[in-house]
Amino acid sequence: MTRVCALAELENGQPVSVDVDGTPVVVVRDGDEVHALHDVCSHAEVALSEGEVTRKGIECWLHGSCFDLRTGKPNSLPATEPVDVFAVSVRDGDVYVDTTAVLN
């Protein structure tokens, strides 16, 4: 697990881009939960962190595909392939991500 930020730095529903050992990751706080996904849209290979979080998940700014924060599965076209979801841990007020632990 790699420390990526303090929990207090994450605003609810605001995506944050981080680099974890060379892997681009988008971290999103959703209430009491924190999610980490591969920060590359599976359709257009652009940063998901530049999009916005909606009730459906994180929306790609380029073509509007939306990815579920828990599963990485797209729930709107044009994307048809999921993005990786990584293990997240919150300890002592810090957020840790493990890009070797893909959850989907």
C-alpha positions in Angstrom: 0.0 0.0 0.0 1.2 3.5 -0.9 0.1 6.6 0.9 -1.5 8.9 -1.6 -3.0 11.8 0.5 -4.6 12.7 3.8 -8.3 11.9 4.0 -9.0 15.5 5.0 -7.6 16.6 1.5 -10.4 14.8 -0.3 -13.6 16.7 -0.9 -16.7 14.6 -1.2 -17.4 13.9 -4.9 -14.2 15.7 -6.2 -11.9 13.4 -8.1 -8.2 13.7 -7.4 -5.4 12.4 -9.6 -2.4 10.7 -8.0 0.5 8.6 -9.3 1.1 5.3 -7.5 4.4 3.8 -8.6 3.9 5.0 -12.2 0.2 4.1 -12.4 -2.2 7.0 -12.8 -5.0 6.6 -10.2 -8.1 8.7 -9.6 -9.2 8.8 -5.9 -12.8 9.8 -5.0 -14.3 10.3 -1.6 -18.0 9.3 -1.5 -19.2 10.0 2.0 -17.4 7.6 4.3 -16.0 5.5 1.5 -12.9 6.2 -0.6 -12.5 4.7 -4.1 -9.5 4.3 -6.3 -9.7 3.6 -10.1 -7.3 3.5 -12.9 -7.2 7.1 -14.1 -7.6 6.3 -17.8 -10.9 5.9 -19.6 -11.2 2.5 -21.3 -12.7 4.1 -24.3 -10.7 7.2 -25.2 -7.6 6.9 -22.9 -8.1 10.3 -21.3 -7.9 11.1 -17.6 -11.1 10.3 -15.7 -9.9 12.6 -12.9 -10.7 15.5 -15.3 -14.4 14.5 -15.4 -17.0 14.8 -12.7 -18.6 12.5 -10.2 -22.3 11.9 -10.7 -24.8 9.6 -9.0 -23.9 7.0 -11.6 -20.1 7.2 -10.9 -17.2 9.1 -12.5 -18.0 10.5 -15.9 -15.4 10.8 -18.6 -15.2 14.4 -19.8 -14.6 13.6 -23.4 -17.5 11.3 -24.5 -19.6 11.0 -21.4 -19.0 7.3 -20.4 -19.6 6.8 -16.7 -17.8 4.2 -14.6 -19.1 2.7 -11.3 -16.9 3.7 -8.4 -17.1 0.3 -6.8 -16.8 -2.0 -9.8 -15.2 0.1 -12.6 -17.8 -1.1 -15.0 -19.2 1.4 -17.5 -22.8 2.1 -17.1 -23.1 4.3 -20.2 -21.7 4.2 -23.7 -19.5 4.6 -25.6 -17.2 2.7 -23.2 -17.8 -1.0 -23.0 -14.7 -2.2 -21.0 -14.3 -1.6 -17.2 -11.4 0.3 -15.7 -9.4 -1.3 -12.9 -10.5 -0.7 -9.3 -7.7 -0.7 -6.7 -7.7 -1.7 -3.0 -8.0 1.4 -0.7 -7.3 1.6 3.0 -7.7 4.6 5.4 -5.5 4.5 8.4 -4.7 7.2 10.9 -6.3 9.9 8.7 -4.3 8.9 5.6 -5.4 7.2 2.4 -3.4 4.3 1.0 -3.8 2.6 -2.5 -2.5 -0.8 -3.6 -2.3 -0.9 -7.4 -1.3 -4.6 -7.3 -4.6 -5.4 -5.7 -7.1 -5.1 -8.5 -10.6 -5.7 -7.2 -12.5 -6.3 -10.4 
